[in-house]
């Protein structure tokens, strides 16, 4: 579907693109354009996505953010948001991330879905998601922001590809038929110290409900979740700040663990 893009949307997209290239965050888009709407923010995101596609990068999945009630309260909202995953965002399990490749990272830990069938909204249900899922994996999402000091409103994070950065996936695929997703427990360790605990139902009562929301939301933009795509379904606990030298390990019941280390 061809989209007509206004100069306002193009300018804001370029504003984010330049911040990413320079690794220097900009002021919030909502300060540059105080009347920026949520729909316009998604249009900015899609324009940035189009720029990456024009460079030859490939979309490999999607991410869902702001799924927990705690995070929604923090932002004063009652809805999640979403962004795109590109092939250059994946970090291998147990590998390192250099601070030269991020701006102001934080981590979130969540359940990743890998699809075996397309999902197209509207009206996608939890059962539809489970039937379309090939397997799930534990994941650490390294969120990042092109906005100074994370001073973001919902429109800012949406425009900024839902504050996406990098992500790490576990190694052992597990079928969704083997356990009850909302009951999965998770523990996150920072440098060996337990920092956060969570459970599957923290993400909209059911992680698959997050994926269903995503499929239905993206239908508004004529976007389909495709077989083979990775879907990061939303954090099971609040974010943790990162400094060079940090090592994070997320241990998920039934799913195993996933680990990443940050270097200078």
Residue frames as qw, qx, qy, qz and C-alpha x, y, z in Angstrom:
[[0.000, 0.889, 0.457, 0.000, 0.00, 0.00, 0.00],
 [0.402, 0.403, -0.017, 0.822, 1.45, 3.37, -1.04],
 [0.336, -0.724, -0.448, 0.402, 1.43, 5.91, 1.77],
 [0.220, 0.803, 0.075, 0.549, 1.29, 9.67, 1.31],
 [0.641, -0.389, -0.329, 0.573, 3.84, 11.11, 3.74],
 [0.001, -0.985, -0.135, -0.105, 3.72, 14.76, 4.82],
 [0.412, 0.646, -0.365, 0.529, 6.80, 16.93, 5.21],
 [0.496, -0.647, 0.342, -0.467, 6.17, 16.99, 8.96],
 [0.968, -0.171, 0.175, -0.061, 6.46, 13.21, 9.14],
 [0.802, 0.450, -0.144, 0.366, 9.54, 13.16, 6.90],
 [0.097, 0.757, -0.357, 0.539, 11.27, 15.84, 8.97],
 [0.662, -0.552, 0.366, -0.352, 10.63, 14.05, 12.26],
 [0.992, 0.064, 0.069, 0.085, 11.81, 10.76, 10.79],
 [0.610, 0.593, -0.239, 0.468, 15.03, 12.39, 9.60],
 [0.285, -0.758, 0.341, -0.478, 15.46, 13.91, 13.06],
 [0.863, -0.352, 0.329, -0.149, 15.52, 10.38, 14.53],
 [0.908, 0.352, -0.010, 0.227, 17.63, 8.93, 11.72],
 [0.325, 0.747, -0.329, 0.477, 20.33, 11.55, 12.30],
 [0.524, -0.653, 0.404, -0.370, 20.32, 10.91, 16.05],
 [0.969, -0.097, 0.227, 0.002, 20.88, 7.21, 15.43],
 [0.757, 0.542, -0.111, 0.348, 23.68, 7.83, 12.92],
 [0.142, 0.740, -0.364, 0.547, 25.50, 10.26, 15.20],
 [0.625, -0.251, -0.672, 0.306, 24.79, 8.26, 18.38],
 [0.084, -0.010, -0.348, 0.934, 23.76, 11.57, 19.94],
 [0.010, 0.589, 0.805, -0.070, 20.17, 11.71, 21.24],
 [0.005, 0.398, 0.245, 0.884, 17.90, 14.62, 20.34],
 [0.301, 0.012, 0.430, -0.851, 15.27, 16.53, 22.26],
 [0.398, 0.321, 0.833, -0.209, 11.83, 14.89, 22.41],
 [0.091, 0.310, 0.657, 0.681, 9.76, 14.99, 19.25],
 [0.200, -0.755, -0.624, -0.038, 6.86, 16.18, 21.40],
 [0.270, -0.691, -0.078, 0.666, 8.88, 19.32, 22.16],
 [0.183, -0.136, 0.535, 0.813, 9.69, 19.89, 18.49],
 [0.348, -0.240, -0.563, -0.710, 6.06, 19.21, 17.50],
 [0.225, -0.057, 0.682, -0.693, 3.86, 19.56, 20.62],
 [0.702, 0.193, 0.123, -0.675, 0.74, 18.63, 18.65],
 [0.291, 0.297, -0.877, -0.241, 2.18, 15.30, 17.45],
 [0.828, -0.130, 0.085, -0.539, -0.59, 12.68, 17.56],
 [0.660, -0.264, 0.703, -0.017, -0.19, 8.96, 18.22],
 [0.799, 0.496, 0.338, 0.018, -1.22, 8.13, 14.65],
 [0.372, 0.889, -0.260, 0.064, 1.39, 10.56, 13.34],
 [0.382, -0.659, 0.647, -0.039, 3.98, 8.96, 15.63],
 [0.796, 0.065, 0.599, 0.053, 3.32, 5.59, 14.01],
 [0.640, 0.759, 0.096, 0.065, 3.68, 7.24, 10.61],
 [0.007, -0.871, 0.490, -0.037, 7.08, 8.58, 11.69],
 [0.640, -0.341, 0.688, 0.002, 8.09, 5.08, 12.76],
 [0.805, 0.395, 0.439, 0.056, 7.03, 3.63, 9.42],
 [0.416, 0.895, -0.155, 0.045, 9.02, 6.32, 7.61],
 [0.258, -0.714, 0.650, -0.022, 12.15, 5.41, 9.61],
 [0.768, -0.009, 0.640, -0.006, 11.46, 1.74, 8.84],
 [0.711, 0.680, 0.177, 0.015, 11.23, 2.57, 5.14],
 [0.126, 0.891, -0.436, 0.011, 14.62, 4.29, 5.34],
 [0.494, -0.451, 0.743, -0.009, 16.18, 1.14, 6.83],
 [0.799, 0.314, 0.512, -0.015, 14.55, -1.04, 4.17],
 [0.522, 0.850, -0.067, -0.021, 15.96, 1.24, 1.48],
 [0.100, -0.767, 0.633, -0.011, 19.43, 0.54, 2.92],
 [0.609, 0.256, -0.737, -0.145, 18.87, -3.18, 2.35],
 [0.170, -0.193, 0.812, -0.523, 18.06, -4.15, 5.93],
 [0.464, -0.212, -0.773, -0.377, 15.49, -6.89, 6.42],
 [0.569, -0.386, 0.257, -0.679, 12.61, -6.94, 8.91],
 [0.383, 0.101, -0.916, 0.059, 12.76, -10.16, 10.95],
 [0.331, -0.464, -0.796, 0.202, 10.05, -9.47, 13.50],
 [0.210, -0.727, -0.150, -0.637, 8.22, -7.05, 15.76],
 [0.315, -0.057, -0.688, 0.652, 8.35, -5.96, 19.38],
 [0.366, -0.738, -0.444, -0.354, 5.61, -4.98, 21.78],
 [0.296, 0.169, -0.480, 0.808, 6.24, -2.48, 24.54],
 [0.286, -0.171, 0.288, -0.898, 4.41, -1.04, 27.53],
 [0.583, -0.207, -0.705, -0.347, 2.45, -4.24, 28.12],
 [0.415, -0.277, -0.735, 0.459, 2.73, -4.26, 31.91],
 [0.223, -0.866, -0.424, -0.144, 0.34, -2.23, 34.02],
 [0.536, -0.632, -0.048, 0.557, 3.28, -0.75, 35.95],
 [0.386, -0.044, 0.378, 0.840, 4.81, 0.65, 32.77],
 [0.014, 0.627, 0.572, 0.529, 1.45, 1.95, 31.54],
 [0.382, -0.847, -0.330, 0.166, 0.89, 3.76, 34.83],
 [0.531, -0.403, 0.130, 0.733, 4.39, 5.26, 34.52],
 [0.192, 0.091, 0.468, 0.858, 3.47, 6.73, 31.12],
 [0.323, 0.341, 0.351, -0.810, -0.12, 7.55, 32.03],
 [0.469, 0.223, -0.557, -0.649, -1.56, 5.35, 29.28],
 [0.733, -0.035, 0.561, -0.383, -3.71, 2.25, 28.92],
 [0.873, 0.473, 0.014, -0.117, -2.35, 0.72, 25.71],
 [0.755, -0.260, 0.363, 0.480, 0.87, -0.99, 24.57],
 [0.347, 0.803, -0.268, -0.404, 2.98, 0.17, 21.65],
 [0.912, 0.101, 0.356, 0.178, 4.96, -1.66, 19.00],
 [0.076, 0.807, -0.443, -0.384, 8.01, -1.48, 16.76],
 [0.870, 0.439, -0.208, -0.084, 10.00, -3.39, 14.16],
 [0.686, -0.502, 0.469, 0.239, 12.96, -5.76, 14.55],
 [0.579, 0.724, -0.337, -0.160, 15.69, -5.76, 11.91],
 [0.949, 0.116, -0.240, 0.165, 18.25, -8.44, 11.14],
 [0.460, 0.477, -0.408, 0.628, 21.12, -6.33, 12.54],
 [0.445, -0.627, 0.210, -0.604, 19.49, -6.09, 15.99],
 [0.951, -0.243, -0.164, -0.098, 20.03, -9.72, 17.03],
 [0.045, -0.691, 0.678, -0.245, 22.79, -10.47, 19.55],
 [0.709, 0.040, -0.703, -0.037, 23.78, -14.10, 20.07],
 [0.761, -0.621, -0.105, -0.156, 23.10, -15.61, 23.47],
 [0.802, -0.457, 0.050, 0.381, 26.04, -15.30, 25.91],
 [0.581, 0.416, 0.119, 0.689, 27.71, -12.67, 23.71],
 [0.314, -0.455, -0.221, 0.804, 28.85, -9.12, 24.42],
 [0.238, 0.862, 0.364, 0.259, 27.44, -5.74, 23.42],
 [0.474, 0.021, -0.105, 0.874, 29.80, -2.78, 23.14],
 [0.033, -0.747, -0.397, 0.532, 28.66, 0.55, 24.55],
 [0.087, -0.327, 0.415, 0.844, 29.92, 2.00, 21.26],
 [0.094, -0.203, -0.816, -0.534, 26.89, 0.39, 19.60],
 [0.238, -0.698, -0.675, 0.006, 24.23, 1.77, 21.95],
 [0.047, 0.646, 0.000, 0.762, 23.26, 5.22, 23.21],
 [0.304, -0.354, 0.516, -0.718, 21.53, 4.88, 26.60],
 [0.545, -0.056, -0.792, -0.269, 20.55, 1.22, 26.99],
 [0.558, -0.256, 0.532, -0.583, 18.22, -0.45, 29.43],
 [0.202, 0.065, -0.953, -0.218, 17.13, -4.08, 29.51],
 [0.720, -0.050, 0.214, -0.658, 13.79, -5.83, 29.66],
 [0.087, -0.174, 0.978, 0.072, 13.20, -9.57, 29.80],
 [0.669, 0.243, 0.125, -0.691, 10.35, -11.24, 27.98],
 [0.675, 0.111, 0.728, 0.051, 9.03, -14.25, 26.09],
 [0.197, 0.454, -0.499, -0.711, 9.75, -14.32, 22.35],
 [0.771, 0.330, 0.490, -0.237, 7.33, -16.00, 19.94],
 [0.040, -0.339, 0.700, 0.627, 8.47, -17.41, 16.60],
 [0.684, 0.343, 0.221, -0.604, 5.59, -17.82, 14.14],
 [0.379, -0.037, 0.864, 0.331, 4.93, -20.71, 11.77],
 [0.227, 0.627, 0.684, 0.297, 1.87, -19.09, 10.16],
 [0.070, 0.349, 0.093, 0.930, 0.93, -15.55, 9.20],
 [0.118, -0.591, -0.674, 0.428, -1.26, -13.56, 11.58],
 [0.057, 0.283, 0.293, 0.911, -3.42, -10.83, 10.11],
 [0.082, 0.419, 0.612, -0.666, -5.83, -8.70, 12.10],
 [0.361, -0.435, 0.409, -0.717, -8.37, -7.56, 12.97],
 [0.861, -0.217, 0.009, -0.460, -10.02, -10.03, 15.33],
 [0.600, 0.290, -0.713, 0.217, -6.94, -12.17, 16.09],
 [0.744, -0.595, -0.011, -0.306, -7.38, -14.04, 19.39],
 [0.395, -0.625, 0.666, -0.100, -5.06, -15.65, 21.94],
 [0.832, 0.064, 0.550, -0.026, -5.97, -19.06, 20.50],
 [0.676, 0.735, 0.004, 0.049, -5.10, -17.85, 17.00],
 [0.041, 0.848, -0.516, 0.115, -1.69, -16.77, 18.26],
 [0.607, -0.390, 0.686, -0.095, -1.00, -20.09, 19.99],
 [0.849, 0.332, 0.411, -0.001, -1.98, -22.02, 16.86],
 [0.553, 0.818, -0.091, 0.130, 0.26, -19.81, 14.71],
 [0.254, -0.826, 0.499, -0.065, 3.29, -20.12, 17.04],
 [0.766, 0.343, -0.539, 0.071, 6.09, -22.48, 16.09],
 [0.716, -0.262, -0.477, 0.437, 7.89, -22.12, 19.43],
 [0.224, -0.956, 0.005, -0.189, 8.85, -19.67, 22.16],
 [0.696, 0.200, -0.341, 0.599, 12.21, -18.61, 23.58],
 [0.410, -0.762, -0.235, 0.443, 13.47, -16.57, 26.53],
 [0.479, 0.614, 0.128, 0.614, 14.72, -13.14, 25.50],
 [0.337, -0.598, -0.180, 0.705, 16.47, -10.03, 26.75],
 [0.366, 0.802, 0.300, 0.365, 15.50, -6.88, 24.92],
 [0.445, -0.281, -0.072, 0.847, 18.06, -4.09, 25.01],
 [0.178, 0.888, 0.415, 0.086, 15.88, -1.05, 24.64],
 [0.449, -0.144, 0.073, 0.879, 17.47, 2.25, 23.65],
 [0.151, 0.872, 0.423, -0.195, 16.38, 5.76, 22.85],
 [0.462, 0.367, 0.209, 0.780, 17.29, 8.45, 20.37],
 [0.234, -0.845, -0.211, -0.433, 15.63, 10.90, 22.79],
 [0.209, 0.508, -0.531, 0.646, 17.78, 12.69, 25.38],
 [0.138, -0.228, 0.696, -0.667, 17.69, 11.29, 28.91],
 [0.117, -0.307, -0.942, -0.069, 14.70, 9.07, 28.07],
 [0.196, 0.330, 0.356, -0.852, 12.39, 12.07, 28.45],
 [0.131, -0.086, -0.781, -0.605, 9.75, 10.42, 26.31],
 [0.611, 0.154, 0.324, -0.706, 6.01, 10.61, 26.03],
 [0.747, 0.201, 0.632, -0.055, 4.10, 7.83, 24.30],
 [0.611, 0.783, 0.049, -0.102, 4.34, 9.60, 20.94],
 [0.027, 0.813, -0.576, -0.082, 8.12, 9.88, 21.31],
 [0.468, -0.300, 0.831, 0.014, 8.71, 6.21, 22.01],
 [0.736, 0.455, 0.488, -0.114, 6.29, 5.11, 19.27],
 [0.468, 0.860, -0.164, -0.119, 7.99, 7.31, 16.68],
 [0.024, -0.712, 0.702, -0.022, 11.36, 6.01, 17.84],
 [0.645, 0.155, -0.726, -0.181, 10.46, 2.43, 16.84],
 [0.798, -0.526, -0.212, -0.203, 9.12, 1.76, 20.34],
 [0.298, -0.816, 0.481, -0.120, 12.55, 2.59, 21.80],
 [0.994, 0.067, 0.043, 0.071, 14.07, -0.48, 20.21],
 [0.117, -0.807, 0.560, 0.147, 17.77, -1.27, 20.23],
 [0.337, 0.346, -0.868, -0.111, 18.97, -4.88, 20.22],
 [0.836, -0.263, 0.162, -0.453, 17.71, -8.22, 21.47],
 [0.035, 0.396, -0.916, 0.059, 19.08, -11.57, 22.63],
 [0.849, -0.070, -0.202, -0.483, 17.32, -14.91, 22.22],
 [0.659, -0.382, 0.634, -0.135, 17.74, -18.18, 24.10],
 [0.098, 0.428, -0.823, -0.362, 18.99, -21.31, 22.37],
 [0.080, 0.098, 0.992, -0.016, 16.33, -23.96, 23.00],
 [0.430, -0.155, -0.345, -0.820, 12.96, -23.67, 21.22],
 [0.138, 0.140, 0.883, -0.427, 10.02, -24.82, 23.36],
 [0.168, -0.414, -0.726, -0.524, 6.50, -25.63, 22.19],
 [0.315, -0.293, 0.190, -0.883, 3.68, -23.56, 23.69],
 [0.788, -0.233, -0.420, -0.386, 1.80, -26.82, 24.30],
 [0.647, 0.052, -0.661, 0.376, 4.22, -27.86, 27.05],
 [0.277, -0.294, -0.544, 0.736, 3.16, -25.33, 29.73],
 [0.010, 0.869, 0.495, 0.014, 0.84, -22.47, 30.60],
 [0.445, 0.484, -0.004, 0.754, 2.42, -19.21, 29.40],
 [0.258, -0.804, -0.024, -0.534, 0.80, -16.89, 31.99],
 [0.807, -0.590, 0.009, -0.030, 2.27, -18.99, 34.82],
 [0.789, 0.282, -0.193, 0.510, 5.90, -18.95, 33.69],
 [0.444, -0.864, -0.015, 0.237, 8.16, -17.36, 36.29],
 [0.624, 0.605, -0.110, 0.481, 11.26, -15.33, 35.52],
 [0.552, -0.750, -0.007, 0.364, 14.24, -14.06, 37.52],
 [0.517, 0.778, -0.088, 0.345, 16.72, -11.46, 36.28],
 [0.729, -0.517, -0.008, 0.448, 20.26, -11.28, 37.67],
 [0.311, 0.911, -0.157, 0.220, 22.59, -8.30, 37.28],
 [0.237, 0.628, -0.654, 0.349, 26.22, -9.26, 37.94],
 [0.413, -0.009, -0.885, 0.214, 24.99, -12.32, 39.82],
 [0.103, 0.155, 0.595, -0.782, 22.57, -10.42, 42.05],
 [0.080, 0.562, 0.811, 0.140, 18.82, -11.00, 41.78],
 [0.035, -0.069, 0.011, 0.997, 17.30, -7.73, 40.57],
 [0.552, 0.084, -0.083, -0.826, 13.81, -8.45, 39.22],
 [0.246, 0.123, 0.961, -0.036, 11.20, -11.18, 39.25],
 [0.473, 0.212, -0.165, -0.839, 8.23, -11.56, 36.96],
 [0.479, 0.188, 0.851, -0.104, 5.57, -13.91, 35.67],
 [0.215, 0.226, 0.716, 0.625, 3.98, -14.41, 32.27],
 [0.017, -0.756, -0.650, -0.073, 0.66, -12.87, 33.20],
 [0.242, -0.632, -0.092, 0.731, 2.40, -9.54, 33.88],
 [0.024, -0.163, 0.518, 0.839, 2.20, -8.98, 30.11],
 [0.507, 0.008, -0.244, -0.826, -1.51, -8.21, 29.57],
 [0.779, -0.152, 0.406, -0.453, -2.52, -11.30, 31.60],
 [0.884, 0.134, 0.430, 0.128, -1.19, -13.57, 28.82],
 [0.271, -0.485, 0.471, 0.685, 1.87, -13.04, 26.56],
 [0.279, 0.281, 0.787, 0.473, -0.12, -14.36, 23.59],
 [0.087, 0.854, 0.487, -0.158, -2.70, -11.61, 24.23],
 [0.169, -0.734, 0.218, 0.620, 0.10, -9.12, 23.53],
 [0.249, -0.115, 0.746, 0.607, 0.80, -10.77, 20.19],
 [0.178, 0.618, 0.753, 0.141, -2.91, -10.74, 19.37],
 [0.027, -0.880, -0.191, 0.434, -3.05, -7.02, 20.20],
 [0.239, -0.509, 0.483, 0.671, -0.07, -6.48, 17.91],
 [0.257, 0.208, 0.817, 0.472, -1.62, -8.30, 14.95],
 [0.087, 0.782, 0.617, -0.006, -4.83, -6.32, 15.36],
 [0.144, -0.828, 0.005, 0.543, -3.02, -2.99, 15.79],
 [0.256, -0.360, 0.594, 0.672, -0.84, -3.50, 12.73],
 [0.331, 0.495, 0.768, 0.234, -3.90, -4.33, 10.64],
 [0.085, 0.896, 0.249, -0.358, -4.65, -0.60, 10.83],
 [0.008, -0.760, 0.437, 0.481, -1.49, -0.07, 8.74],
 [0.867, 0.413, -0.156, -0.231, -2.07, -3.08, 6.47],
 [0.133, 0.594, -0.781, 0.143, 0.88, -4.90, 8.10],
 [0.936, -0.125, -0.239, -0.226, 0.82, -8.67, 8.60],
 [0.472, -0.595, 0.648, -0.061, 2.82, -10.73, 11.11],
 [0.713, 0.449, -0.465, -0.272, 4.57, -13.25, 8.89],
 [0.986, -0.157, -0.016, 0.061, 5.59, -16.87, 9.37],
 [0.771, 0.213, -0.182, 0.572, 9.17, -17.01, 10.63],
 [0.019, 0.734, -0.143, 0.663, 9.04, -13.64, 12.34],
 [0.441, -0.170, -0.657, 0.588, 10.21, -13.17, 15.94],
 [0.287, -0.740, -0.246, -0.556, 7.76, -11.35, 18.20],
 [0.275, 0.059, -0.630, 0.724, 9.02, -9.93, 21.50],
 [0.305, -0.581, -0.702, -0.276, 5.83, -10.05, 23.52],
 [0.274, -0.799, -0.014, -0.535, 6.50, -7.55, 26.28],
 [0.190, 0.433, -0.690, 0.547, 8.45, -7.23, 29.51],
 [0.664, -0.428, -0.611, -0.047, 7.56, -9.35, 32.53],
 [0.513, -0.624, -0.283, 0.517, 9.21, -6.85, 34.89],
 [0.109, 0.982, 0.019, -0.150, 10.25, -3.20, 34.79],
 [0.655, 0.660, -0.224, 0.291, 13.41, -2.02, 33.04],
 [0.728, -0.550, 0.051, 0.406, 16.93, -2.08, 34.46],
 [0.197, 0.937, -0.264, -0.115, 19.56, 0.55, 33.66],
 [0.938, 0.131, 0.031, 0.321, 22.85, -0.65, 32.15],
 [0.089, -0.911, 0.370, 0.159, 26.46, 0.48, 32.62],
 [0.611, 0.542, -0.578, 0.004, 29.62, -0.89, 30.98],
 [0.073, 0.352, -0.868, 0.343, 30.75, -4.12, 32.62],
 [0.662, -0.042, 0.412, -0.624, 27.25, -5.29, 33.51],
 [0.182, 0.054, -0.947, -0.261, 26.30, -8.92, 32.94],
 [0.624, -0.007, 0.222, -0.749, 22.62, -9.83, 32.83],
 [0.125, 0.000, -0.981, -0.146, 21.11, -13.30, 33.03],
 [0.633, -0.059, 0.077, -0.768, 17.39, -13.95, 32.73],
 [0.004, -0.058, 0.997, -0.051, 16.22, -17.35, 33.94],
 [0.623, -0.020, -0.141, -0.769, 12.78, -18.48, 32.78],
 [0.602, -0.044, 0.744, -0.287, 10.91, -21.46, 34.16],
 [0.786, 0.384, 0.481, -0.063, 10.56, -24.11, 31.40],
 [0.572, 0.820, 0.010, 0.030, 12.41, -21.94, 28.85],
 [0.804, 0.035, -0.069, 0.590, 15.94, -21.82, 30.21],
 [0.307, -0.781, -0.061, 0.540, 18.18, -18.79, 30.41],
 [0.540, 0.708, 0.148, 0.430, 19.54, -16.03, 28.24],
 [0.566, -0.627, -0.026, 0.535, 22.61, -13.90, 28.97],
 [0.485, 0.747, 0.064, 0.450, 24.35, -10.75, 27.70],
 [0.584, -0.504, -0.104, 0.627, 27.37, -8.72, 28.84],
 [0.258, 0.953, 0.113, 0.116, 28.08, -5.05, 28.15],
 [0.720, -0.140, 0.031, 0.679, 31.61, -3.81, 27.43],
 [0.094, -0.743, -0.006, 0.662, 33.08, -0.31, 27.10]]
